[in-house]
């Protein structure tokens, strides 16, 4: 589970906080999501642009596809990924 937490946090942070910035490789994706979702489907817009949300989603789906489904372990993994991402945000 610790591997999933670290993996999810790093990937979610790098995706949302670094790669979506202007003049970075995925800025075109950010503009596309903002154009089509910003005022229409707010929850999906934030899910795709928020490093905490993205880390949680990566942790959720990685856990589901790689681990035996135990609800407490799943919740711990998701919360751990979000918490670690928050720490990474504070340190950067």
DSSP file (Angstrom, degrees, kcal/mol; ACC not computed):
  #  RESIDUE AA STRUCTURE BP1 BP2  ACC     N-H-->O    O-->H-N    N-H-->O    O-->H-N    TCO  KAPPA ALPHA  PHI   PSI    X-CA   Y-CA   Z-CA
    1    1 A X     >        0   0    0      0, 0.0     4,-2.3     0, 0.0     5,-0.2   0.000 360.0 360.0 360.0 -35.9    0.0    0.0    0.0
    2    2 A X  H  >  +     0   0    0      1,-0.2     4,-2.5     2,-0.2     5,-0.2   0.878 360.0  54.1 -61.7 -36.9    2.8    2.4    0.7
    3    3 A X  H  > S+     0   0    0      1,-0.2     4,-2.7     2,-0.2    -1,-0.2   0.907 108.7  48.7 -63.1 -41.0    4.1    2.0   -2.8
    4    4 A X  H  > S+     0   0    0      2,-0.2     4,-2.8     1,-0.2     5,-0.3   0.902 110.6  51.6 -65.7 -41.0    0.6    3.0   -4.1
    5    5 A X  H  X S+     0   0    0     -4,-2.3     4,-2.2     2,-0.2    -2,-0.2   0.945 114.7  41.2 -61.0 -49.4    0.5    6.0   -1.8
    6    6 A X  H  X S+     0   0    0     -4,-2.5     4,-2.5     2,-0.2     5,-0.3   0.938 116.7  48.7 -66.1 -47.1    3.9    7.3   -2.9
    7    7 A X  H  X S+     0   0    0     -4,-2.7     4,-2.5    -5,-0.2     5,-0.3   0.935 113.6  46.6 -56.9 -49.6    3.3    6.6   -6.6
    8    8 A X  H  X S+     0   0    0     -4,-2.8     4,-2.6    -5,-0.2     5,-0.2   0.895 113.1  48.8 -63.4 -42.0   -0.1    8.2   -6.6
    9    9 A X  H  X S+     0   0    0     -4,-2.2     4,-2.4    -5,-0.3     5,-0.2   0.935 113.9  44.5 -65.0 -47.2    1.0   11.3   -4.8
   10   10 A X  H  X S+     0   0    0     -4,-2.5     4,-2.7    -5,-0.2     5,-0.2   0.945 117.4  44.1 -64.9 -47.7    4.0   11.9   -7.0
   11   11 A X  H  X S+     0   0    0     -4,-2.5     4,-2.6    -5,-0.3     5,-0.2   0.927 115.1  48.6 -64.7 -44.9    2.2   11.3  -10.2
   12   12 A X  H  X S+     0   0    0     -4,-2.6     4,-2.4    -5,-0.3     5,-0.3   0.911 114.6  45.7 -62.0 -42.8   -0.9   13.4   -9.2
   13   13 A X  H  X>S+     0   0    0     -4,-2.4     4,-2.8    -5,-0.2     5,-0.6   0.947 114.4  46.4 -65.5 -48.9    1.3   16.3   -8.1
   14   14 A X  I  X>S+     0   0    0     -4,-2.7     5,-2.8    -5,-0.2     4,-1.2   0.913 115.3  48.0 -61.7 -42.7    3.5   16.3  -11.1
   15   15 A X  I  <>S+     0   0    0     -4,-2.6     5,-0.8    -5,-0.2    -2,-0.2   0.968 122.7  29.7 -60.6 -55.5    0.5   16.0  -13.4
   16   16 A X  I  <5S+     0   0    0     -4,-2.4    -2,-0.2    -5,-0.2    -3,-0.2   0.836 128.9  34.9 -81.4 -33.7   -1.6   18.8  -11.9
   17   17 A X  I  <5S+     0   0    0     -4,-2.8    -3,-0.2    -5,-0.3    -1,-0.2   0.708 132.0  17.9 -96.9 -20.8    1.0   21.2  -10.5
   18   18 A X  I ><<S+     0   0    0     -4,-1.2     3,-1.1    -5,-0.6    -3,-0.2   0.788 121.5  45.7-116.3 -55.2    3.8   20.9  -13.1
   19   19 A X  I 3 <S+     0   0    0     -5,-2.8     7,-1.8     1,-0.3    -3,-0.2   0.709 110.4  54.4 -72.2 -20.0    2.7   19.4  -16.4
   20   20 A X  T 3 <S+     0   0    0     -5,-0.8    -1,-0.3    -6,-0.3     3,-0.1   0.544  85.6 108.8 -89.5  -6.5   -0.5   21.5  -16.7
   21   21 A X  S X  S-     0   0    0     -3,-1.1     3,-1.5     1,-0.1     6,-0.2  -0.200  85.9 -79.3 -66.7 161.2    1.3   24.8  -16.3
   22   22 A X  T 3  S+     0   0    0      1,-0.3    -1,-0.1     5,-0.1     3,-0.1  -0.346 118.2  19.3 -61.8 140.6    1.7   27.2  -19.2
   23   23 A X  T 3  S+     0   0    0      1,-0.3     2,-0.3    -3,-0.1    -1,-0.3   0.669 102.1 115.5  68.9  20.7    4.5   26.3  -21.6
   24   24 A X  S X  S-     0   0    0     -3,-1.5     3,-1.7    -5,-0.1     4,-0.3  -0.771  82.5 -99.1-113.6 164.5    4.5   22.7  -20.3
   25   25 A X  T 3  S+     0   0    0     -2,-0.3     3,-0.3     1,-0.3     4,-0.1   0.759 117.6  39.8 -57.6 -31.5    3.6   19.5  -22.2
   26   26 A X  T 3> S+     0   0    0     -7,-1.8     4,-1.7     1,-0.2     3,-0.5   0.208  78.5 106.3-106.6  17.2    0.0   19.2  -21.0
   27   27 A X  H <> S+     0   0    0     -3,-1.7     4,-2.4     1,-0.2     5,-0.2   0.846  76.5  60.5 -64.2 -31.2   -1.1   22.8  -21.0
   28   28 A X  H  > S+     0   0    0     -3,-0.3     4,-2.0    -4,-0.3    -1,-0.2   0.884 103.9  50.6 -60.9 -37.4   -3.2   22.1  -24.1
   29   29 A X  H  > S+     0   0    0     -3,-0.5     4,-2.8     2,-0.2     5,-0.2   0.905 108.1  52.3 -66.1 -42.4   -5.1   19.5  -22.1
   30   30 A X  H  X S+     0   0    0     -4,-1.7     4,-2.7     1,-0.2    -2,-0.2   0.928 110.3  47.8 -59.4 -46.0   -5.7   22.1  -19.3
   31   31 A X  H  X S+     0   0    0     -4,-2.4     4,-2.4     2,-0.2    -1,-0.2   0.893 112.2  50.1 -63.7 -39.5   -7.1   24.6  -21.8
   32   32 A X  H  X S+     0   0    0     -4,-2.0     4,-2.0     2,-0.2     5,-0.2   0.930 113.2  44.8 -64.4 -46.6   -9.3   22.0  -23.4
   33   33 A X  H  X>S+     0   0    0     -4,-2.8     4,-2.6     1,-0.2     5,-0.6   0.911 114.3  49.9 -64.0 -42.5  -10.7   20.9  -20.0
   34   34 A X  H  X5S+     0   0    0     -4,-2.7     4,-1.1    -5,-0.2     5,-0.3   0.901 111.0  49.4 -63.5 -40.8  -11.2   24.5  -18.9
   35   35 A X  H  <5S+     0   0    0     -4,-2.4    -1,-0.2    -5,-0.2    -2,-0.2   0.902 123.2  29.1 -64.8 -42.3  -13.0   25.4  -22.1
   36   36 A X  H  <5S+     0   0    0     -4,-2.0    -2,-0.2    -5,-0.2    -1,-0.2   0.689 132.9  24.6 -97.0 -20.1  -15.4   22.5  -22.0
   37   37 A X  H  X5S+     0   0    0     -4,-2.6     4,-1.3    -5,-0.2     3,-0.4   0.631  89.1  92.4-121.2 -17.3  -15.9   21.8  -18.3
   38   38 A X  T  <<S+     0   0    0     -4,-1.1    -3,-0.1    -5,-0.6    -4,-0.1   0.856 106.6  18.0 -55.1 -43.9  -15.1   24.8  -16.2
   39   39 A X  T  4 S+     0   0    0     -5,-0.3    -1,-0.3    -4,-0.2     3,-0.1   0.445 129.7  47.9-107.6  -1.5  -18.6   26.2  -16.0
   40   40 A X  T  4 S+     0   0    0     -3,-0.4     2,-0.5     1,-0.2    -2,-0.2   0.860 122.8  16.8-105.4 -53.7  -20.6   23.1  -17.0
   41   41 A X     X  +     0   0    0     -4,-1.3     4,-2.1     1,-0.2     3,-0.5  -0.721  68.3 173.3-124.5  78.8  -19.4   20.1  -15.0
   42   42 A X  H  > S+     0   0    0     -2,-0.5     4,-2.5     1,-0.2     5,-0.3   0.849  74.3  56.1 -60.1 -39.4  -17.4   21.6  -12.1
   43   43 A X  H  > S+     0   0    0      1,-0.2     4,-1.8     2,-0.2    -1,-0.2   0.887 111.2  44.2 -63.5 -37.2  -16.8   18.4  -10.2
   44   44 A X  H  > S+     0   0    0     -3,-0.5     4,-1.9     2,-0.2    -1,-0.2   0.871 110.4  55.6 -74.0 -36.6  -15.1   16.8  -13.2
   45   45 A X  H  X S+     0   0    0     -4,-2.1     4,-0.9    -8,-0.3    -2,-0.2   0.946 112.6  41.7 -57.8 -49.9  -13.1   20.0  -14.0
   46   46 A X  H  X S+     0   0    0     -4,-2.5     4,-1.8     1,-0.2     3,-0.4   0.870 110.2  57.8 -67.6 -36.3  -11.7   20.0  -10.5
   47   47 A X  H  < S+     0   0    0     -4,-1.8    -1,-0.2    -5,-0.3    -2,-0.2   0.865 111.7  42.0 -60.6 -35.9  -11.1   16.2  -10.6
   48   48 A X  H  < S+     0   0    0     -4,-1.9    -1,-0.2    -3,-0.2    -2,-0.2   0.615 123.8  35.6 -87.5 -13.7   -8.9   16.6  -13.7
   49   49 A X  H  < S+     0   0    0     -4,-0.9     2,-0.5    -3,-0.4    -2,-0.2   0.469  94.5  89.8-119.7  -4.3   -7.0   19.7  -12.5
   50   50 A X     X  -     0   0    0     -4,-1.8     4,-2.8     1,-0.1     5,-0.2  -0.837  60.6-151.4-101.4 127.1   -6.5   19.3   -8.8
   51   51 A X  H  > S+     0   0    0     -2,-0.5     4,-2.2     1,-0.2     5,-0.2   0.863  98.7  50.1 -66.9 -34.3   -3.4   17.5   -7.6
   52   52 A X  H  > S+     0   0    0      2,-0.2     4,-2.1     1,-0.2    -1,-0.2   0.933 113.8  44.9 -67.6 -44.8   -5.2   16.2   -4.4
   53   53 A X  H  > S+     0   0    0     -7,-0.2     4,-2.3     1,-0.2    -2,-0.2   0.908 114.1  49.3 -64.3 -42.4   -8.1   14.9   -6.4
   54   54 A X  H  X S+     0   0    0     -4,-2.8     4,-2.6     2,-0.2     5,-0.2   0.901 110.0  50.8 -66.2 -40.6   -5.9   13.3   -9.1
   55   55 A X  H  X S+     0   0    0     -4,-2.2     4,-2.5    -5,-0.2    -1,-0.2   0.911 111.0  49.3 -62.5 -42.3   -3.7   11.6   -6.4
   56   56 A X  H  X S+     0   0    0     -4,-2.1     4,-2.6     2,-0.2    -2,-0.2   0.905 112.1  47.8 -62.9 -42.3   -6.8   10.2   -4.8
   57   57 A X  H  X S+     0   0    0     -4,-2.3     4,-2.6     2,-0.2     5,-0.3   0.915 111.6  49.3 -66.0 -43.1   -8.2    8.9   -8.1
   58   58 A X  H  X S+     0   0    0     -4,-2.6     4,-2.4     1,-0.2     5,-0.3   0.923 113.1  48.0 -62.3 -42.8   -4.9    7.3   -9.0
   59   59 A X  H  X S+     0   0    0     -4,-2.5     4,-2.4    -5,-0.2     5,-0.2   0.921 111.8  50.9 -62.6 -43.8   -4.7    5.7   -5.6
   60   60 A X  H  X S+     0   0    0     -4,-2.6     4,-2.4     1,-0.2    -2,-0.2   0.962 116.3  37.9 -58.0 -55.3   -8.3    4.4   -5.9
   61   61 A X  H  X S+     0   0    0     -4,-2.6     4,-2.0     2,-0.2    -1,-0.2   0.854 115.6  52.3 -72.4 -34.8   -7.9    2.8   -9.3
   62   62 A X  H  X S+     0   0    0     -4,-2.4     4,-1.3    -5,-0.3     5,-0.2   0.926 112.3  47.0 -64.2 -43.2   -4.4    1.5   -8.7
   63   63 A X  H  X S+     0   0    0     -4,-2.4     4,-2.6    -5,-0.3     3,-0.5   0.939 111.1  51.1 -62.4 -47.2   -5.6   -0.2   -5.5
   64   64 A X  H  < S+     0   0    0     -4,-2.4    -1,-0.2     1,-0.2    -2,-0.2   0.885 116.2  40.6 -59.1 -40.2   -8.7   -1.6   -7.1
   65   65 A X  H  < S+     0   0    0     -4,-2.0    -1,-0.2    -5,-0.2    -2,-0.2   0.625 126.5  30.9 -86.7 -12.2   -6.7   -3.1  -10.0
   66   66 A X  H  < S+     0   0    0     -4,-1.3     2,-0.3    -3,-0.5    -2,-0.2   0.612 110.5  54.8-121.0 -14.3   -3.7   -4.4   -8.0
   67   67 A X  S  < S-     0   0    0     -4,-2.6     2,-0.4    -5,-0.2    -1,-0.0  -0.772  85.5 -96.1-121.6 162.3   -4.8   -5.3   -4.5
   68   68 A X        -     0   0    0     -2,-0.3     2,-0.9     1,-0.1    -3,-0.1  -0.652  55.0-106.9 -72.2 131.4   -7.4   -7.5   -2.8
   69   69 A X        +     0   0    0     -2,-0.4     2,-0.5    -5,-0.1    -1,-0.1  -0.496  53.3 158.5 -74.2 103.2  -10.3   -5.2   -2.1
   70   70 A X     >  -     0   0    0     -2,-0.9     4,-2.4     1,-0.1     3,-0.3  -0.993  35.2-144.0-121.7 118.9  -10.4   -4.5    1.7
   71   71 A X  H  > S+     0   0    0     -2,-0.5     4,-2.6     1,-0.3     5,-0.2   0.856  96.8  49.9 -57.5 -42.8  -12.4   -1.4    2.4
   72   72 A X  H  > S+     0   0    0      1,-0.2     4,-2.3     2,-0.2    -1,-0.3   0.900 112.3  48.2 -65.9 -38.5  -10.2   -0.1    5.2
   73   73 A X  H  > S+     0   0    0     -3,-0.3     4,-2.4     2,-0.2    -2,-0.2   0.894 111.4  51.3 -65.9 -39.3   -7.0   -0.6    3.2
   74   74 A X  H  X S+     0   0    0     -4,-2.4     4,-2.4     2,-0.2    -2,-0.2   0.939 111.8  45.6 -62.4 -48.1   -8.6    1.2    0.3
   75   75 A X  H  X S+     0   0    0     -4,-2.6     4,-2.7     1,-0.2     5,-0.2   0.911 113.2  50.3 -63.1 -43.3   -9.7    4.2    2.4
   76   76 A X  H  X S+     0   0    0     -4,-2.3     4,-2.6    -5,-0.2    -1,-0.2   0.906 111.0  49.5 -60.9 -42.5   -6.3    4.3    4.1
   77   77 A X  H  X S+     0   0    0     -4,-2.4     4,-2.2     2,-0.2    -2,-0.2   0.922 112.9  45.5 -64.7 -45.4   -4.5    4.3    0.8
   78   78 A X  H  X S+     0   0    0     -4,-2.4     4,-2.2     2,-0.2    -2,-0.2   0.942 115.9  45.8 -64.0 -47.7   -6.6    7.0   -0.7
   79   79 A X  H  X S+     0   0    0     -4,-2.7     4,-2.7     1,-0.2    -2,-0.2   0.891 112.1  52.3 -63.8 -39.1   -6.3    9.2    2.4
   80   80 A X  H  X S+     0   0    0     -4,-2.6     4,-2.6    -5,-0.2    -1,-0.2   0.898 109.2  49.3 -63.4 -41.0   -2.6    8.6    2.6
   81   81 A X  H  X S+     0   0    0     -4,-2.2     4,-2.0     2,-0.2    -2,-0.2   0.912 113.1  46.6 -65.3 -42.3   -2.0    9.6   -1.1
   82   82 A X  H  X S+     0   0    0     -4,-2.2     4,-2.0     2,-0.2    -2,-0.2   0.920 113.7  48.5 -65.9 -43.4   -4.0   12.8   -0.6
   83   83 A X  H  X S+     0   0    0     -4,-2.7     4,-2.1     2,-0.2    -2,-0.2   0.918 111.6  48.7 -63.7 -44.6   -2.2   13.6    2.7
   84   84 A X  H  X S+     0   0    0     -4,-2.6     4,-2.4     1,-0.2    -1,-0.2   0.886 109.7  52.8 -63.4 -38.1    1.2   13.0    1.1
   85   85 A X  H  X S+     0   0    0     -4,-2.0     4,-2.4     2,-0.2    -1,-0.2   0.899 107.1  52.5 -63.2 -39.8    0.3   15.2   -1.8
   86   86 A X  H  X S+     0   0    0     -4,-2.0     4,-2.0     2,-0.2    -2,-0.2   0.904 109.6  49.1 -62.0 -41.8   -0.7   18.0    0.6
   87   87 A X  H  X S+     0   0    0     -4,-2.1     4,-2.2     2,-0.2    -2,-0.2   0.911 109.7  51.3 -62.9 -42.5    2.8   17.6    2.2
   88   88 A X  H  X S+     0   0    0     -4,-2.4     4,-1.5     1,-0.2    -2,-0.2   0.905 108.7  52.0 -62.3 -40.9    4.5   17.8   -1.2
   89   89 A X  H  < S+     0   0    0     -4,-2.4    -1,-0.2     1,-0.2    -2,-0.2   0.912 110.4  48.0 -60.3 -43.1    2.5   20.9   -2.0
   90   90 A X  H  < S+     0   0    0     -4,-2.0    -1,-0.2     1,-0.2    -2,-0.2   0.864 112.5  48.8 -66.9 -36.0    3.6   22.6    1.3
   91   91 A X  H  <        0   0    0     -4,-2.2    -1,-0.2     1,-0.2    -2,-0.2   0.715 360.0 360.0 -77.8 -21.1    7.3   21.6    0.7
   92   92 A X     <        0   0    0     -4,-1.5    -1,-0.2    -3,-0.2    -2,-0.2   0.479 360.0 360.0 -93.5 360.0    7.4   22.9   -2.9
